[in-house]
Amino acid sequence: MNHDDFESLIRQAMHDLPQWVQDGLDNVEVLVVDEADESLDPEGGGLLGLYVGTPLPERGVDYAGELPDVIYIFRRPHLELDLPPDVLQDEIVKTLIHEIAHYFGIDDDHLDEIGWG
């Protein structure tokens, strides 16, 4: 899957999110990059996605004028899973939802409990 097709899939997944999720995304960018560089993944763990920012529940009344939070979705690690196209698509969407959950303040332990870890 080339970069444009991957980005298109992410755009469609964002469009398909429930309206309350779309409405709740404030000051956050979703970026598709080929892979995490050392600054994002110092241990080289082959991340599929990463949320960088201040989760919504931690934003106080003084939260203003900040640069956007960023949700990174990494293309190559997804492709290296060597999944059939439909399963790969589901995995990409799952990664996106997982990182959006972090934005909403849901941690990995809770995501594991509900099957989204």
HELIX and SHEET records of a PDB file:
HELIX    1   1 HIS A    3  ASP A   16  1                                  14    
HELIX    2   2 GLN A   19  GLY A   24  1                                   6    
HELIX    3   3 LEU A   56  GLU A   58  5                                   3    
HELIX    4   4 ARG A   75  LEU A   79  1                                   5    
HELIX    5   5 PRO A   85  TYR A  103  1                                  19    
HELIX    6   6 ASP A  108  GLU A  113  1                                   6    
SHEET    1   A 3 VAL A  28  VAL A  33  0                                        
SHEET    2   A 3 ASP A  69  PHE A  74  1                                        
SHEET    3   A 3 GLY A  49  VAL A  52 -1                                        
END                                                                             
